[in-house]
Amino acid sequence: MHGWRRARLTERTDQTATGRTLRFEVPQWPGHLAGQHVDVRLTADDGYQAVRSYSLAAPAGTDGIELGVQAAAGGEVSPYLANVLPVGAEVEVKGPLGGWFVWTPQDRGPLLLLAGGSGVVPLMAMLRARSASASDEPCALLYSVRGPDEVWYAAELDAAEDPVRVRYLYTRTAPAGSERPAGRMTELDLRGLPPAAGARCYVCGPTGFVEHVSALLLTTGYAPDQIRTERFG
């Protein structure tokens, strides 16, 4: 297990009204796998410390790290990281952490990614790692968000090339002309995706979303050992 490392904020990018991408320079970063996360520790002047976990969005093999931070209303850490921490300031990070919810180019077979809100962050790392590997295996991302203004990585996802299929599922406000009415993911939304045979499924988002989607996958023919989940909240 790696100990705590100093991480300097080099760039902050808006993804949504409350979601940010934070890029940190971490000397001697050991590298990581797509889907892993880090612990971030903040220390106040009086010595008080707070630790939170955040998913890594940058693909494996990159220098430094890229985190996705959703500012939670009334939160102790996320609003500070998302909106206050100055560029050039330092925090401490521990990682990379996690070995179950990961994907590598050696993982053959169709890839199915299902994200709820900011749960797309570790799945974005998988898409980026997959693109860098030039994989031609079938791949699909079903991305559930409340409305169009809450999509993370919109430009990058819209530019995704075949054989990656990206589909947005809006739960509260669907854009004008949308064929699918706003609502939770259903079995109909899973039709036409990579076949269940040999597929790897990664589900990430709030607990309710993960439980709902996992149940849908099971009822549509995916086996439990094909489904890996990561949840928050």
C-alpha angles and dihedrals in degrees: 000000000000117000128228117305131194113250123191119206109235103168141010121198128187115236099168135349089284104016124089139182111221121194120200134190108224115184113229093004105183096216128248146223125254107267098031125120141204136223114238119206125198122192121200124214090258091055097257111145134200126189128197134170123238132182122244114240101182116089122253117280098034125128115255122350140282120209133191113221124187111196106231116209108253091006121152099216113012098063090050093050093043099046114009114035104103121235105258094033121120135232131173124253133190122200161331090260133184131044104191104061095054138114128202131182087252089066099095127197136057116325123218119187123188118187135183115200113305088001085092090079100087090036088056088057088055093049091049093047090047092051091050090053091053090229115179095194115124112270135180136180120201106193119193117198136156094244143342093273091063097061114120119214090011097163094045093048093046088054093052111129131217135310084041114085117197121192127178119213113196116205102187112011122026119193119255112279094021112152092209117067118227113273147104122306114278137187088265089064090059094058118109094022127130108302117266092237107099095349125143115215124200119188122187132170143077116344095254092051093048093049092047095048094044089055091050092052092051093050092050095055108274115134121232092246090058093059125079121180140195121185141182138185 
